[in-house]
Amino acid sequence: PLAVKASYEHSIRLPLARELLGNGTTIYANMALRPESSNNVNLGLFGTWKNDSHTLSYEVNGFLRYSADYIQTQISEKEGTMQYVNVPSVHIKGLEGELRYDWQQRLQAVANISWQDARDRQRLKSDGKPSVTFNNHVPNRPWLFASAEEHYTWPHLLQRGDRLRLGADYQWVHWFYLSWELYGRADTKSRIPTKHLVGAQATYSWHGDRYSLSLECQNLLDQTVYDNYKLQKPGRALFAKFRLFLQ
C-alpha cells in the first residue's frame, strides 16, 4: 500500500538532426548548438489497495532538474520561423500525481495532473549585462496540465467471447506564452490559449479478440486548439479501424 522510491541521474542529450541542421524552410540551422546536460533528483510515493472487486492505485512524484545548455526554440513571430538555441542555465521543479481505479476488470478510470516550473536561471548575459529573462518561465512549454480517461467493458454482449468497450477522455492544458514573458507588454504578447479536449472511443471485438472494429472521435466538441508554437491544429476528427489478428 505504500512504497518510496528515489533516484539521481546525470544525463546528456545530443541535439537532434532537425535542431542542428533545420528543415530548410521554417527552421533555421544552428551549427553552434551544444549538447544539453542535466543533474536530476527524483522522489516518489506509490501504492495499491485491493479487495475482491476493487483496485485503487496511486503515484506521486517530485523532481528537480538542473540543466546546462538547455535546448530551446527561439521564435520569430514576424517571419514565422524558428531556431533552436541554448539557454545557459534552466532549473525545473515539478510534481506529478496519478490515480487509477479498476472494478472487476470492467470499469477502468485514470486521472493525472502535472506541474512543471521551468525557469531561466542565468543572471548575466555573455557580455556581463543583466539578463532580462532571468527567472522567466521557459516559453513554448506547458507548465500545468491534466488528463482523465474512463472505459467500461461489456463481455459476452451478443455472443460468447465478444466484448464491447466504450471510453471517453479529457485533456486540459493551462495557457502559456509563445515567447519570453518579459518581452513586450502583457496585453499584446502572443500566448497559446488554454486547451480543453474531449474524445470518445468504441471498440467491439469478437472471436476471442481475433476480429475488432474501432470507432474514435478526437476533439469531440470541435474546439479551436493550437500546438506549442501557436499553429492551429485540426478540429474534430473521426477514425474507423478494422483489425484481423493472424496467429
N, C-alpha and C positions, 0 to 999 in steps of 0.2 A: 504493500500500500504506500510506502514511502521510500524513495531512494534518492541519493545525491550523486551528482557527477560533476567533475571539474577537470579542466584541461588548459594547457598553454601551448601555443604554436607560433612558430616563426615561419612566415610564408613569403614567397616571391612570385609575382605574376609578370610574365613577359608580355609585351604589347602584342595584340592580335594583328594579323596582316592588314585588316581594314583600318585599324587605329594608326598603324605606322605608315602605310602606303596610300590611304584614302581609297576612294572608288572612282576617281576621275571625273566626277560630276558635282555631287553635293558635299563630299567630304574631302578636305584638303589633306595632303600628305604632311607628316611631321617626322622627318628622319632623325630629329634630335630627341625623340621620345624615349624616356628612360624606363627601365623596369620598375614596377611598384613593389614595395616591400612593407611588411607589417608585423607587429608583435601583438598577439591576441590572447585574451584571457576569457574563459567561459565558465559559467557556474549554472547548474540546473537542478531542478527538483522534478521528479516524476513518480507516477504510481498508478495502480489499478485496483479497483474494488469489483468483486464478482459475487453473484449468487446464482441460483438456478436459472433465472431468466434474464437478469440484467448485468451488464458490464459497463463500468464507468472508468475512463482513463483520463489522466491529465498530465500536462507537462508545462513547466515554466522555466525559461532560460534568460539569463542576463549575460551581457558580454561587453567587452571593451576592445576597441581596435585602435592601435596607434600606427597610422600609415605614413610612410615617407614616399614622395614622388607619386602621390595618388593620381591615377589616370582619370581625367575628367574631360567632358566635352565643353568646347567654347563655341557659343552660338553667335552668328552674325545675323540679327533679325532683318536688316535691310536687304542683305544679299541672299538670304535663305540658305546659307551654307554653314558648315561647322568644321571644327578641327579638334583633334584630341591633344590635350596638353597635360603637363604635370603640375599638380598642386603640391608644393614642397612638404606640407605637413597637414594631415587631416586626422582628427580624433573622432571616433564613432562610439557612442554608447547606446545600448538598446536593451529592450525587454521584449520577450515573445511568450505568448501563452496559447495553449491549445487544450480543448476539452472534447472528448469523444464518448459517445453513448451507443450501446447496442442492446436491442431487445430481441431475444430468441433468433438471432440472425435474420430477422425480418426488417426491423427498423434500425437504421443507422443514421446518426447525426453527428456532425463535427463543426466546431466553430473555433476560429483563431483570430488573434489580434497581434499586431507588431508595432512597436515604436522604435525608430532608429534616428538618433540625433547625431547627424554628421556635420561637423563644423571645421572651417579653415582655421588652423592654429598658427599660421605664420605671421608673426607680428610685424616684421620688417621685410621689405622687398629687397631684391639683389643690390639695388643702389643705396640701401640704408634708410630709405624713407619709409614711414609707417604704411602698412598695407590697409587700404580702405575695406577690404573684405575680411579682415581679421574677425574671427568668431561668427561669421555669417554661416547660415545653413548652406551646404553644398547644393547648387541648383540642379534641376532636372532629376531630382531624386526624391521619391515619396518618403515622408517621414512618419506617417501614421496611416495604417491601412488594416482592413479586417475582411474576413470572408466567412461564409457559413454554407453548409450544404446538408441536405436530408434526402434519404432514399427509403422507400418501402417496397418490399418484395412479397408477391403472392405466389407461392409454389402450387403446382398441380391445379392450375386455374381452369383450363379447358380439357386437359388430358394429363395422364400421369407422366411426370418427367419434364413438364414445361414450367415456365417461370415468367412472370411479368414484373418488371422493375420500373417504378416511377420515381423521379427525383427532381429536385429544384436546387438552385444555388444562387448565392448573392455575394457580390463583391463591392466593397466601398474603399475609396482612396481619398484622403483629405487633399485639398488643393495645395499646390506648391509653386514656387516661382520658376520661370523659364531661365532667368539669368541671376546673377548675384543680387541678393535682396537690397543692398545699399546702392545699387546703380540706378539712378533716376528717382522720380517721385513715386510714392506708393500707389497713387491713384491712376497712374499712367503705365505702370510696368506690366509686362505680359506675364500671365500666370496660367498654369494648367488647372482648369476648374475641378471641383470635387466630382468624383466619379461614382455613379450608382449603376450597377449592372445586375440584372436578373436573368437567369437562364432556366430552362426546363428540359428534361430528358425522359424518354420512354423506351424501354428495351423489352422485347418479347423473344424468348428463346425456347426451343423445344428439342426433343430427341436427345436429352442429356447434354444440352448446350451445343450440339453439333450445328444447328441452324439458329440464327438470330437475326432479328430485324430491329434496327435502332432509328429513332427519330430524335432530333435535338434542335432546340431553338436557342440561339445566343442573342443577348441583348433583347429579351422578350418585349420590353417596354419601348424599344426603339429610341433610347436616349442618345443624345449627341455627346460623344466621348472623344478624347484626344490621347495621343501617346505622350511620352515624356518630353517630346520636343514640340508639342502643340500642333502636330499634324493630325487632322481629323481621321478617325478610324471608321470602318464600315458600320452601318446601322444594323437593324435586325437581320439575322441570317438563319436560314433553315437548312438542315442537313439530314439526309437519309442514307442508311448504310445496311447492306445485307451481308452476312458473313456465313461462310460454309467452312467448317473445320474438318480437314482431311487428316486422318490418323493412319 
